[in-house]
Amino acid sequence: MKETTFKKGNSVFLSDKGHNGFFYPSEKKANILYDTMGVMPPWIGGGDNKKVFLVPENAIVFSGDPLKCIPVWVETSEKSE
């Protein structure tokens, strides 16, 4: 799985849970609270220009669990495959 570094203050899109439990990018944004690593899971989708990464929950929510990862979406200039 591909890893990337998220810097404190980076803006990401949160996820909505949809049909059959799949995650989709929402219009809600959040800022990363501290420098952290994100891992790209082997998922498809995200529309034309968003990629999904799993980050620790406490990188998005102050009271989040550091052992639980949540999906966030990042806009890219390239189209998803």
SEFIZA-3560 file (N, C-alpha, C; in Angstrom, 3 decimals):
REM SEFIZA-3560
<numar><xx>0.837</xx><yy>-1.187</yy><zz>0.000</zz><atom>N</atom></numar>
<numar><xx>0.000</xx><yy>0.000</yy><zz>0.000</zz><atom>CA</atom></numar>
<numar><xx>0.878</xx><yy>1.244</yy><zz>0.000</zz><atom>C</atom></numar>
<numar><xx>0.446</xx><yy>2.233</yy><zz>-0.735</zz><atom>N</atom></numar>
<numar><xx>1.184</xx><yy>3.482</yy><zz>-0.852</zz><atom>CA</atom></numar>
<numar><xx>0.991</xx><yy>4.334</yy><zz>0.412</zz><atom>C</atom></numar>
<numar><xx>2.086</xx><yy>4.906</yy><zz>0.895</zz><atom>N</atom></numar>
<numar><xx>2.029</xx><yy>5.787</yy><zz>2.067</zz><atom>CA</atom></numar>
<numar><xx>2.329</xx><yy>7.215</yy><zz>1.639</zz><atom>C</atom></numar>
<numar><xx>1.768</xx><yy>8.160</yy><zz>2.372</zz><atom>N</atom></numar>
<numar><xx>2.070</xx><yy>9.564</yy><zz>2.148</zz><atom>CA</atom></numar>
<numar><xx>2.067</xx><yy>10.285</yy><zz>3.490</zz><atom>C</atom></numar>
<numar><xx>2.767</xx><yy>11.391</yy><zz>3.552</zz><atom>N</atom></numar>
<numar><xx>2.818</xx><yy>12.196</yy><zz>4.772</zz><atom>CA</atom></numar>
<numar><xx>1.802</xx><yy>13.322</yy><zz>4.675</zz><atom>C</atom></numar>
<numar><xx>1.014</xx><yy>13.462</yy><zz>5.722</zz><atom>N</atom></numar>
<numar><xx>0.093</xx><yy>14.578</yy><zz>5.842</zz><atom>CA</atom></numar>
<numar><xx>0.681</xx><yy>15.549</yy><zz>6.858</zz><atom>C</atom></numar>
<numar><xx>0.776</xx><yy>16.792</yy><zz>6.484</zz><atom>N</atom></numar>
<numar><xx>1.296</xx><yy>17.830</yy><zz>7.376</zz><atom>CA</atom></numar>
<numar><xx>0.153</xx><yy>18.456</yy><zz>8.171</zz><atom>C</atom></numar>
<numar><xx>0.458</xx><yy>18.916</yy><zz>9.351</zz><atom>N</atom></numar>
<numar><xx>-0.514</xx><yy>19.619</yy><zz>10.185</zz><atom>CA</atom></numar>
<numar><xx>-1.120</xx><yy>20.755</yy><zz>9.368</zz><atom>C</atom></numar>
<numar><xx>-2.453</xx><yy>20.830</yy><zz>9.372</zz><atom>N</atom></numar>
<numar><xx>-3.146</xx><yy>21.887</yy><zz>8.652</zz><atom>CA</atom></numar>
<numar><xx>-3.595</xx><yy>21.505</yy><zz>7.248</zz><atom>C</atom></numar>
<numar><xx>-3.095</xx><yy>20.375</yy><zz>6.703</zz><atom>N</atom></numar>
<numar><xx>-3.563</xx><yy>19.931</yy><zz>5.386</zz><atom>CA</atom></numar>
<numar><xx>-5.073</xx><yy>19.733</yy><zz>5.434</zz><atom>C</atom></numar>
<numar><xx>-5.744</xx><yy>20.132</yy><zz>4.379</zz><atom>N</atom></numar>
<numar><xx>-7.185</xx><yy>19.985</yy><zz>4.278</zz><atom>CA</atom></numar>
<numar><xx>-7.527</xx><yy>18.677</yy><zz>3.564</zz><atom>C</atom></numar>
<numar><xx>-8.477</xx><yy>17.926</yy><zz>4.121</zz><atom>N</atom></numar>
<numar><xx>-8.929</xx><yy>16.663</yy><zz>3.533</zz><atom>CA</atom></numar>
<numar><xx>-10.460</xx><yy>16.639</yy><zz>3.544</zz><atom>C</atom></numar>
<numar><xx>-11.034</xx><yy>15.804</yy><zz>2.690</zz><atom>N</atom></numar>
<numar><xx>-12.474</xx><yy>15.582</yy><zz>2.691</zz><atom>CA</atom></numar>
<numar><xx>-12.777</xx><yy>14.370</yy><zz>3.563</zz><atom>C</atom></numar>
<numar><xx>-13.817</xx><yy>14.480</yy><zz>4.371</zz><atom>N</atom></numar>
<numar><xx>-14.245</xx><yy>13.359</yy><zz>5.200</zz><atom>CA</atom></numar>
<numar><xx>-15.062</xx><yy>12.387</yy><zz>4.357</zz><atom>C</atom></numar>
<numar><xx>-15.425</xx><yy>11.255</yy><zz>4.934</zz><atom>N</atom></numar>
<numar><xx>-16.167</xx><yy>10.226</yy><zz>4.214</zz><atom>CA</atom></numar>
<numar><xx>-17.614</xx><yy>10.157</yy><zz>4.656</zz><atom>C</atom></numar>
<numar><xx>-18.455</xx><yy>9.761</yy><zz>3.717</zz><atom>N</atom></numar>
<numar><xx>-19.834</xx><yy>9.381</yy><zz>3.998</zz><atom>CA</atom></numar>
<numar><xx>-19.931</xx><yy>7.893</yy><zz>3.751</zz><atom>C</atom></numar>
<numar><xx>-20.671</xx><yy>7.203</yy><zz>4.612</zz><atom>N</atom></numar>
<numar><xx>-20.898</xx><yy>5.775</yy><zz>4.412</zz><atom>CA</atom></numar>
<numar><xx>-22.148</xx><yy>5.630</yy><zz>3.556</zz><atom>C</atom></numar>
<numar><xx>-22.029</xx><yy>4.895</yy><zz>2.475</zz><atom>N</atom></numar>
<numar><xx>-23.130</xx><yy>4.780</yy><zz>1.528</zz><atom>CA</atom></numar>
<numar><xx>-23.617</xx><yy>3.363</yy><zz>1.349</zz><atom>C</atom></numar>
<numar><xx>-24.106</xx><yy>3.093</yy><zz>0.169</zz><atom>N</atom></numar>
<numar><xx>-24.695</xx><yy>1.810</yy><zz>-0.202</zz><atom>CA</atom></numar>
<numar><xx>-23.744</xx><yy>0.647</yy><zz>0.081</zz><atom>C</atom></numar>
<numar><xx>-24.255</xx><yy>-0.404</yy><zz>0.701</zz><atom>N</atom></numar>
<numar><xx>-23.484</xx><yy>-1.608</yy><zz>1.045</zz><atom>CA</atom></numar>
<numar><xx>-22.289</xx><yy>-1.333</yy><zz>1.933</zz><atom>C</atom></numar>
<numar><xx>-22.318</xx><yy>-0.227</yy><zz>2.687</zz><atom>N</atom></numar>
<numar><xx>-21.234</xx><yy>0.073</yy><zz>3.616</zz><atom>CA</atom></numar>
<numar><xx>-19.993</xx><yy>0.672</yy><zz>2.985</zz><atom>C</atom></numar>
<numar><xx>-20.068</xx><yy>1.029</yy><zz>1.696</zz><atom>N</atom></numar>
<numar><xx>-18.910</xx><yy>1.633</yy><zz>1.034</zz><atom>CA</atom></numar>
<numar><xx>-18.739</xx><yy>3.074</yy><zz>1.488</zz><atom>C</atom></numar>
<numar><xx>-17.493</xx><yy>3.555</yy><zz>1.465</zz><atom>N</atom></numar>
<numar><xx>-17.198</xx><yy>4.938</yy><zz>1.823</zz><atom>CA</atom></numar>
<numar><xx>-17.064</xx><yy>5.778</yy><zz>0.566</zz><atom>C</atom></numar>
<numar><xx>-17.619</xx><yy>6.984</yy><zz>0.638</zz><atom>N</atom></numar>
<numar><xx>-17.572</xx><yy>7.922</yy><zz>-0.474</zz><atom>CA</atom></numar>
<numar><xx>-17.085</xx><yy>9.266</yy><zz>0.049</zz><atom>C</atom></numar>
<numar><xx>-16.419</xx><yy>10.061</yy><zz>-0.802</zz><atom>N</atom></numar>
<numar><xx>-16.001</xx><yy>11.391</yy><zz>-0.343</zz><atom>CA</atom></numar>
<numar><xx>-17.220</xx><yy>12.287</yy><zz>-0.138</zz><atom>C</atom></numar>
<numar><xx>-17.210</xx><yy>13.026</yy><zz>0.957</zz><atom>N</atom></numar>
<numar><xx>-18.288</xx><yy>13.979</yy><zz>1.214</zz><atom>CA</atom></numar>
<numar><xx>-17.783</xx><yy>15.380</yy><zz>0.870</zz><atom>C</atom></numar>
<numar><xx>-18.645</xx><yy>16.343</yy><zz>1.032</zz><atom>N</atom></numar>
<numar><xx>-18.254</xx><yy>17.739</yy><zz>0.812</zz><atom>CA</atom></numar>
<numar><xx>-17.678</xx><yy>18.360</yy><zz>2.088</zz><atom>C</atom></numar>
<numar><xx>-17.778</xx><yy>17.635</yy><zz>3.227</zz><atom>N</atom></numar>
<numar><xx>-17.262</xx><yy>18.137</yy><zz>4.506</zz><atom>CA</atom></numar>
<numar><xx>-15.743</xx><yy>18.043</yy><zz>4.519</zz><atom>C</atom></numar>
<numar><xx>-15.108</xx><yy>19.121</yy><zz>4.945</zz><atom>N</atom></numar>
<numar><xx>-13.647</xx><yy>19.143</yy><zz>5.026</zz><atom>CA</atom></numar>
<numar><xx>-13.199</xx><yy>19.211</yy><zz>6.472</zz><atom>C</atom></numar>
<numar><xx>-11.973</xx><yy>18.768</yy><zz>6.703</zz><atom>N</atom></numar>
<numar><xx>-11.340</xx><yy>18.864</yy><zz>8.021</zz><atom>CA</atom></numar>
<numar><xx>-9.861</xx><yy>19.132</yy><zz>7.796</zz><atom>C</atom></numar>
<numar><xx>-9.209</xx><yy>19.630</yy><zz>8.823</zz><atom>N</atom></numar>
<numar><xx>-7.769</xx><yy>19.859</yy><zz>8.758</zz><atom>CA</atom></numar>
<numar><xx>-7.054</xx><yy>18.818</yy><zz>9.609</zz><atom>C</atom></numar>
<numar><xx>-5.920</xx><yy>18.358</yy><zz>9.112</zz><atom>N</atom></numar>
<numar><xx>-5.093</xx><yy>17.416</yy><zz>9.861</zz><atom>CA</atom></numar>
<numar><xx>-4.538</xx><yy>18.135</yy><zz>11.090</zz><atom>C</atom></numar>
<numar><xx>-4.614</xx><yy>17.498</yy><zz>12.260</zz><atom>N</atom></numar>
<numar><xx>-4.235</xx><yy>18.138</yy><zz>13.519</zz><atom>CA</atom></numar>
<numar><xx>-2.750</xx><yy>18.042</yy><zz>13.848</zz><atom>C</atom></numar>
<numar><xx>-2.040</xx><yy>17.076</yy><zz>13.260</zz><atom>N</atom></numar>
<numar><xx>-0.605</xx><yy>16.929</yy><zz>13.498</zz><atom>CA</atom></numar>
<numar><xx>0.001</xx><yy>16.168</yy><zz>12.319</zz><atom>C</atom></numar>
<numar><xx>1.303</xx><yy>16.282</yy><zz>12.125</zz><atom>N</atom></numar>
<numar><xx>1.977</xx><yy>15.539</yy><zz>11.057</zz><atom>CA</atom></numar>
<numar><xx>1.764</xx><yy>14.046</yy><zz>11.278</zz><atom>C</atom></numar>
<numar><xx>1.325</xx><yy>13.349</yy><zz>10.234</zz><atom>N</atom></numar>
<numar><xx>1.045</xx><yy>11.921</yy><zz>10.353</zz><atom>CA</atom></numar>
<numar><xx>1.193</xx><yy>11.243</yy><zz>9.001</zz><atom>C</atom></numar>
<numar><xx>1.214</xx><yy>9.924</yy><zz>9.031</zz><atom>N</atom></numar>
<numar><xx>1.271</xx><yy>9.135</yy><zz>7.803</zz><atom>CA</atom></numar>
<numar><xx>-0.131</xx><yy>8.650</yy><zz>7.446</zz><atom>C</atom></numar>
<numar><xx>-0.388</xx><yy>8.584</yy><zz>6.144</zz><atom>N</atom></numar>
<numar><xx>-1.626</xx><yy>8.021</yy><zz>5.634</zz><atom>CA</atom></numar>
<numar><xx>-1.287</xx><yy>6.881</yy><zz>4.686</zz><atom>C</atom></numar>
<numar><xx>-2.123</xx><yy>5.868</yy><zz>4.679</zz><atom>N</atom></numar>
<numar><xx>-1.907</xx><yy>4.696</yy><zz>3.834</zz><atom>CA</atom></numar>
<numar><xx>-3.055</xx><yy>4.599</yy><zz>2.837</zz><atom>C</atom></numar>
<numar><xx>-2.716</xx><yy>4.418</yy><zz>1.555</zz><atom>N</atom></numar>
<numar><xx>-3.736</xx><yy>4.288</yy><zz>0.521</zz><atom>CA</atom></numar>
<numar><xx>-4.178</xx><yy>2.823</yy><zz>0.447</zz><atom>C</atom></numar>
<numar><xx>-5.450</xx><yy>2.541</yy><zz>0.788</zz><atom>N</atom></numar>
<numar><xx>-5.936</xx><yy>1.160</yy><zz>0.702</zz><atom>CA</atom></numar>
<numar><xx>-6.225</xx><yy>0.791</yy><zz>-0.753</zz><atom>C</atom></numar>
<numar><xx>-6.405</xx><yy>-0.487</yy><zz>-1.037</zz><atom>N</atom></numar>
<numar><xx>-6.661</xx><yy>-0.929</yy><zz>-2.410</zz><atom>CA</atom></numar>
<numar><xx>-8.130</xx><yy>-0.764</yy><zz>-2.805</zz><atom>C</atom></numar>
<numar><xx>-8.663</xx><yy>0.440</yy><zz>-2.653</zz><atom>N</atom></numar>
<numar><xx>-10.059</xx><yy>0.708</yy><zz>-2.981</zz><atom>CA</atom></numar>
<numar><xx>-10.146</xx><yy>1.382</yy><zz>-4.343</zz><atom>C</atom></numar>
<numar><xx>-11.312</xx><yy>1.289</yy><zz>-4.947</zz><atom>N</atom></numar>
<numar><xx>-11.578</xx><yy>1.967</yy><zz>-6.212</zz><atom>CA</atom></numar>
<numar><xx>-12.486</xx><yy>3.144</yy><zz>-5.898</zz><atom>C</atom></numar>
<numar><xx>-12.446</xx><yy>4.156</yy><zz>-6.729</zz><atom>N</atom></numar>
<numar><xx>-13.423</xx><yy>5.230</yy><zz>-6.608</zz><atom>CA</atom></numar>
<numar><xx>-12.831</xx><yy>6.540</yy><zz>-6.170</zz><atom>C</atom></numar>
<numar><xx>-13.722</xx><yy>7.434</yy><zz>-5.760</zz><atom>N</atom></numar>
<numar><xx>-13.308</xx><yy>8.754</yy><zz>-5.349</zz><atom>CA</atom></numar>
<numar><xx>-13.613</xx><yy>9.810</yy><zz>-6.392</zz><atom>C</atom></numar>
<numar><xx>-14.266</xx><yy>9.386</yy><zz>-7.463</zz><atom>N</atom></numar>
<numar><xx>-14.569</xx><yy>10.350</yy><zz>-8.502</zz><atom>CA</atom></numar>
<numar><xx>-13.371</xx><yy>10.589</yy><zz>-9.394</zz><atom>C</atom></numar>
<numar><xx>-13.414</xx><yy>11.680</yy><zz>-10.100</zz><atom>N</atom></numar>
<numar><xx>-12.364</xx><yy>11.978</yy><zz>-11.074</zz><atom>CA</atom></numar>
<numar><xx>-11.051</xx><yy>12.416</yy><zz>-10.454</zz><atom>C</atom></numar>
<numar><xx>-11.101</xx><yy>13.039</yy><zz>-9.300</zz><atom>N</atom></numar>
<numar><xx>-9.855</xx><yy>13.634</yy><zz>-8.799</zz><atom>CA</atom></numar>
<numar><xx>-9.662</xx><yy>13.519</yy><zz>-7.290</zz><atom>C</atom></numar>
<numar><xx>-10.160</xx><yy>12.458</yy><zz>-6.674</zz><atom>N</atom></numar>
<numar><xx>-9.936</xx><yy>12.261</yy><zz>-5.236</zz><atom>CA</atom></numar>
<numar><xx>-9.371</xx><yy>10.874</yy><zz>-4.996</zz><atom>C</atom></numar>
<numar><xx>-8.423</xx><yy>10.804</yy><zz>-4.065</zz><atom>N</atom></numar>
<numar><xx>-7.853</xx><yy>9.523</yy><zz>-3.649</zz><atom>CA</atom></numar>
<numar><xx>-8.070</xx><yy>9.361</yy><zz>-2.157</zz><atom>C</atom></numar>
<numar><xx>-8.260</xx><yy>8.118</yy><zz>-1.737</zz><atom>N</atom></numar>
<numar><xx>-8.548</xx><yy>7.835</yy><zz>-0.330</zz><atom>CA</atom></numar>
<numar><xx>-7.273</xx><yy>7.405</yy><zz>0.396</zz><atom>C</atom></numar>
<numar><xx>-7.166</xx><yy>7.842</yy><zz>1.645</zz><atom>N</atom></numar>
<numar><xx>-6.083</xx><yy>7.426</yy><zz>2.528</zz><atom>CA</atom></numar>
<numar><xx>-6.679</xx><yy>7.129</yy><zz>3.890</zz><atom>C</atom></numar>
<numar><xx>-6.081</xx><yy>6.191</yy><zz>4.596</zz><atom>N</atom></numar>
<numar><xx>-6.472</xx><yy>5.893</yy><zz>5.970</zz><atom>CA</atom></numar>
<numar><xx>-5.513</xx><yy>6.610</yy><zz>6.903</zz><atom>C</atom></numar>
<numar><xx>-6.058</xx><yy>7.403</yy><zz>7.827</zz><atom>N</atom></numar>
<numar><xx>-5.250</xx><yy>8.140</yy><zz>8.796</zz><atom>CA</atom></numar>
<numar><xx>-5.780</xx><yy>7.835</yy><zz>10.194</zz><atom>C</atom></numar>
<numar><xx>-4.948</xx><yy>8.011</yy><zz>11.222</zz><atom>N</atom></numar>
<numar><xx>-5.442</xx><yy>7.798</yy><zz>12.595</zz><atom>CA</atom></numar>
<numar><xx>-6.605</xx><yy>8.753</yy><zz>12.907</zz><atom>C</atom></numar>
<numar><xx>-7.603</xx><yy>8.234</yy><zz>13.595</zz><atom>N</atom></numar>
<numar><xx>-8.783</xx><yy>9.034</yy><zz>13.917</zz><atom>CA</atom></numar>
<numar><xx>-8.418</xx><yy>10.307</yy><zz>14.690</zz><atom>C</atom></numar>
<numar><xx>-7.408</xx><yy>10.212</yy><zz>15.567</zz><atom>N</atom></numar>
<numar><xx>-7.054</xx><yy>11.399</yy><zz>16.361</zz><atom>CA</atom></numar>
<numar><xx>-6.284</xx><yy>12.447</yy><zz>15.542</zz><atom>C</atom></numar>
<numar><xx>-5.982</xx><yy>12.161</yy><zz>14.287</zz><atom>N</atom></numar>
<numar><xx>-5.388</xx><yy>13.173</yy><zz>13.413</zz><atom>CA</atom></numar>
<numar><xx>-6.465</xx><yy>14.104</yy><zz>12.851</zz><atom>C</atom></numar>
<numar><xx>-7.741</xx><yy>13.709</yy><zz>13.019</zz><atom>N</atom></numar>
<numar><xx>-8.874</xx><yy>14.499</yy><zz>12.534</zz><atom>CA</atom></numar>
<numar><xx>-9.728</xx><yy>15.014</yy><zz>13.684</zz><atom>C</atom></numar>
<numar><xx>-9.899</xx><yy>14.184</yy><zz>14.732</zz><atom>N</atom></numar>
<numar><xx>-10.753</xx><yy>14.512</yy><zz>15.874</zz><atom>CA</atom></numar>
<numar><xx>-9.893</xx><yy>14.479</yy><zz>17.135</zz><atom>C</atom></numar>
<numar><xx>-9.912</xx><yy>15.559</yy><zz>17.925</zz><atom>N</atom></numar>
<numar><xx>-9.085</xx><yy>15.633</yy><zz>19.133</zz><atom>CA</atom></numar>
<numar><xx>-9.267</xx><yy>14.435</yy><zz>20.054</zz><atom>C</atom></numar>
<numar><xx>-10.504</xx><yy>13.989</yy><zz>20.224</zz><atom>N</atom></numar>
<numar><xx>-10.768</xx><yy>12.886</yy><zz>21.143</zz><atom>CA</atom></numar>
<numar><xx>-10.783</xx><yy>11.529</yy><zz>20.433</zz><atom>C</atom></numar>
<numar><xx>-10.252</xx><yy>11.470</yy><zz>19.217</zz><atom>N</atom></numar>
<numar><xx>-10.255</xx><yy>10.235</yy><zz>18.442</zz><atom>CA</atom></numar>
<numar><xx>-9.277</xx><yy>9.204</yy><zz>18.976</zz><atom>C</atom></numar>
<numar><xx>-9.484</xx><yy>7.975</yy><zz>18.555</zz><atom>N</atom></numar>
<numar><xx>-8.660</xx><yy>6.837</yy><zz>18.952</zz><atom>CA</atom></numar>
<numar><xx>-7.428</xx><yy>6.765</yy><zz>18.036</zz><atom>C</atom></numar>
<numar><xx>-6.213</xx><yy>6.835</yy><zz>18.580</zz><atom>N</atom></numar>
<numar><xx>-5.009</xx><yy>6.776</yy><zz>17.745</zz><atom>CA</atom></numar>
<numar><xx>-4.788</xx><yy>5.410</yy><zz>17.088</zz><atom>C</atom></numar>
<numar><xx>-5.479</xx><yy>4.383</yy><zz>17.571</zz><atom>N</atom></numar>
<numar><xx>-5.326</xx><yy>3.037</yy><zz>17.004</zz><atom>CA</atom></numar>
<numar><xx>-6.372</xx><yy>2.734</yy><zz>15.927</zz><atom>C</atom></numar>
<numar><xx>-7.351</xx><yy>3.617</yy><zz>15.771</zz><atom>N</atom></numar>
<numar><xx>-8.409</xx><yy>3.434</yy><zz>14.774</zz><atom>CA</atom></numar>
<numar><xx>-8.118</xx><yy>4.329</yy><zz>13.571</zz><atom>C</atom></numar>
<numar><xx>-8.162</xx><yy>3.759</yy><zz>12.381</zz><atom>N</atom></numar>
<numar><xx>-7.935</xx><yy>4.547</yy><zz>11.163</zz><atom>CA</atom></numar>
<numar><xx>-9.264</xx><yy>4.859</yy><zz>10.493</zz><atom>C</atom></numar>
<numar><xx>-9.353</xx><yy>6.060</yy><zz>9.926</zz><atom>N</atom></numar>
<numar><xx>-10.560</xx><yy>6.470</yy><zz>9.212</zz><atom>CA</atom></numar>
<numar><xx>-10.175</xx><yy>6.902</yy><zz>7.801</zz><atom>C</atom></numar>
<numar><xx>-11.091</xx><yy>6.730</yy><zz>6.836</zz><atom>N</atom></numar>
<numar><xx>-10.798</xx><yy>7.136</yy><zz>5.465</zz><atom>CA</atom></numar>
<numar><xx>-11.036</xx><yy>8.630</yy><zz>5.254</zz><atom>C</atom></numar>
<numar><xx>-10.057</xx><yy>9.272</yy><zz>4.657</zz><atom>N</atom></numar>
<numar><xx>-10.182</xx><yy>10.664</yy><zz>4.236</zz><atom>CA</atom></numar>
<numar><xx>-9.795</xx><yy>10.731</yy><zz>2.766</zz><atom>C</atom></numar>
<numar><xx>-10.234</xx><yy>11.764</yy><zz>2.097</zz><atom>N</atom></numar>
<numar><xx>-10.039</xx><yy>11.901</yy><zz>0.657</zz><atom>CA</atom></numar>
<numar><xx>-9.240</xx><yy>13.156</yy><zz>0.358</zz><atom>C</atom></numar>
<numar><xx>-8.335</xx><yy>13.043</yy><zz>-0.608</zz><atom>N</atom></numar>
<numar><xx>-7.461</xx><yy>14.145</yy><zz>-0.985</zz><atom>CA</atom></numar>
<numar><xx>-7.681</xx><yy>14.448</yy><zz>-2.461</zz><atom>C</atom></numar>
<numar><xx>-7.849</xx><yy>15.729</yy><zz>-2.775</zz><atom>N</atom></numar>
<numar><xx>-7.970</xx><yy>16.117</yy><zz>-4.173</zz><atom>CA</atom></numar>
<numar><xx>-6.608</xx><yy>16.025</yy><zz>-4.851</zz><atom>C</atom></numar>
<numar><xx>-6.630</xx><yy>15.513</yy><zz>-6.063</zz><atom>N</atom></numar>
<numar><xx>-5.407</xx><yy>15.423</yy><zz>-6.854</zz><atom>CA</atom></numar>
<numar><xx>-5.667</xx><yy>16.043</yy><zz>-8.211</zz><atom>C</atom></numar>
<numar><xx>-4.612</xx><yy>16.340</yy><zz>-8.921</zz><atom>N</atom></numar>
<numar><xx>-4.758</xx><yy>16.903</yy><zz>-10.259</zz><atom>CA</atom></numar>
<numar><xx>-4.922</xx><yy>15.814</yy><zz>-11.303</zz><atom>C</atom></numar>
<numar><xx>-4.615</xx><yy>14.556</yy><zz>-10.903</zz><atom>N</atom></numar>
<numar><xx>-4.731</xx><yy>13.454</yy><zz>-11.847</zz><atom>CA</atom></numar>
<numar><xx>-6.034</xx><yy>12.714</yy><zz>-11.638</zz><atom>C</atom></numar>
<numar><xx>-6.540</xx><yy>12.090</yy><zz>-12.672</zz><atom>N</atom></numar>
<numar><xx>-7.786</xx><yy>11.331</yy><zz>-12.583</zz><atom>CA</atom></numar>
<numar><xx>-7.536</xx><yy>9.955</yy><zz>-11.999</zz><atom>C</atom></numar>
<numar><xx>-8.518</xx><yy>9.438</yy><zz>-11.230</zz><atom>N</atom></numar>
<numar><xx>-8.403</xx><yy>8.095</yy><zz>-10.658</zz><atom>CA</atom></numar>
<numar><xx>-8.498</xx><yy>7.064</yy><zz>-11.769</zz><atom>C</atom></numar>
<numar><xx>-7.889</xx><yy>5.911</yy><zz>-11.528</zz><atom>N</atom></numar>
<numar><xx>-7.926</xx><yy>4.827</yy><zz>-12.509</zz><atom>CA</atom></numar>
<numar><xx>-9.069</xx><yy>3.896</yy><zz>-12.215</zz><atom>C</atom></numar>
//
